[in-house]
Amino acid sequence: MNEDLVYLDNSACTRMDDRVLDAMKPYFFDTFAVATSEFAYTMGVEAKESLEKAREDIASALGCNSEELIFTSGGTESSNLAIKGIAEAKKNDGQHIIVSEIEDFPVLNSAKALEKKGFEVTYLDVDEDGFIDIKQLKDIIGENTILVSIQHANQEIGTLQDISRIGKICQDENVVFHSDASHTFTRVPLSVEDIPVDMVTISGHTIHGPRGIGGLFMREGTPLEKQMDGGFQENNLRAGVENIPGAVGFAKAVDLVSQDENERLEKMRDRLIDGLMDEVPHVTLNGPHEKRTPQNANLTFHYVEGESMTLHLDMQGFAVSTGSACFSRSLEASHVITGIGGDHERAHGSVRFTFGRYNEMDDVIATIEAVSETVAKLREISPLGEED
């Protein structure tokens, strides 16, 4: 990585740890057989054993049995498999699904796809910090409800939902509960042994592991309809040749995350938030001060376009992301910021800063200085309004 680059988009993707790559290398060049070859020759047996060892290690970190963990190609596939698989498996019991309005796109778009097939979807409101309305959830769960999917933490503003409480409500109503933990697994305490959640999405690329590998925890006894036809891999729930290097790398990445590291990320997060809110006028913190992921800071810089900020910061060697979708084919503002009550000006002025293993406190200090100068310059030419 460019040593001069301050990379603060670690919730999008992290730099893979060298130790992860070292763990993966033998499964590209030495033990490269597929796991289903265990019945034919020795290399296949070794491949299968390595796959299952990785599964056991990740399952242990999640607090589940290895038989309850399905490897996928990432968080997107995991959430698709969970939501569509449950819908197909339980459609004769009911066709009502509940999600929050600020879920990540794999959940939201899976729900919308099911709407087109005749399922009823309720999109829960959230408050100004991004927390769902528990009373609303209790009121709308009914006999026709088959699935609730509420993220553990929000992908843009880091809000940590009380999934223990949500899970208990679902458990009492005999409704399957899925949670996307792509941004919390290993970063925030999460044990499915203690939390009444039936399915959990996890991913390797957000914790300095490889891309293209993820997992879905599925509690024993949870019904699920296979979504990808082919072979009988992953307990006949996910067809396709297993990504053994990816699974081994994912397990190594999980092992390398420590509580000390998470506390260090939290300190950098807090220093950045405090510094920017002290140094830059007209700034709004998006999401709660407490109950947020340790790596996430999201702020709106009023009277400035977020896209302009990211471009100017990029030219100075800082990689951050905007909550706006304007870099995509859509010109719509962030559904998360508007979901918490922000208008389009607030949404388009939001910037997400997310920390990882290779950030230092010096990066924070440099970022505060660069952002302060950039905002001041952009406000001088901003068409969005005059400062009060």
HELIX and SHEET records of a PDB file:
HELIX    1   1 ASP A   18  MET A   24  1                                   7    
HELIX    2   2 PRO A   26  PHE A   29  1                                   4    
HELIX    3   3 ALA A   35  PHE A   39  5                                   5    
HELIX    4   4 THR A   42  LEU A   62  1                                  21    
HELIX    5   5 SER A   66  GLU A   68  5                                   3    
HELIX    6   6 GLY A   75  LYS A   90  1                                  16    
HELIX    7   7 PHE A  105  GLU A  115  1                                  11    
HELIX    8   8 ILE A  134  ILE A  140  1                                   7    
HELIX    9   9 ILE A  163  ASP A  172  1                                  10    
HELIX   10  10 GLN A  233  ASN A  236  1                                   4    
HELIX   11  11 ILE A  244  LEU A  256  1                                  13    
HELIX   12  12 GLN A  259  GLU A  279  1                                  21    
HELIX   13  13 GLY A  306  MET A  315  1                                  10    
HELIX   14  14 HIS A  335  GLY A  339  1                                   5    
HELIX   15  15 HIS A  344  HIS A  348  1                                   5    
HELIX   16  16 MET A  361  GLU A  380  1                                  20    
SHEET    1   A 2 VAL A   6  TYR A   7  0                                        
SHEET    2   A 2 PHE A 318  ALA A 319  1                                        
SHEET    1   B 7 LEU A  69  THR A  72  0                                        
SHEET    2   B 7 GLY A 214  MET A 218 -1                                        
SHEET    3   B 7 MET A 199  SER A 203 -1                                        
SHEET    4   B 7 VAL A 176  ASP A 180  1                                        
SHEET    5   B 7 THR A 145  SER A 149  1                                        
SHEET    6   B 7 HIS A  96  SER A 100  1                                        
SHEET    7   B 7 GLU A 120  LEU A 124  1                                        
SHEET    1   C 4 VAL A 283  LEU A 285  0                                        
SHEET    2   C 4 ASN A 296  PHE A 301 -1                                        
SHEET    3   C 4 SER A 350  THR A 354 -1                                        
SHEET    4   C 4 SER A 321  THR A 322 -1                                        
END                                                                             
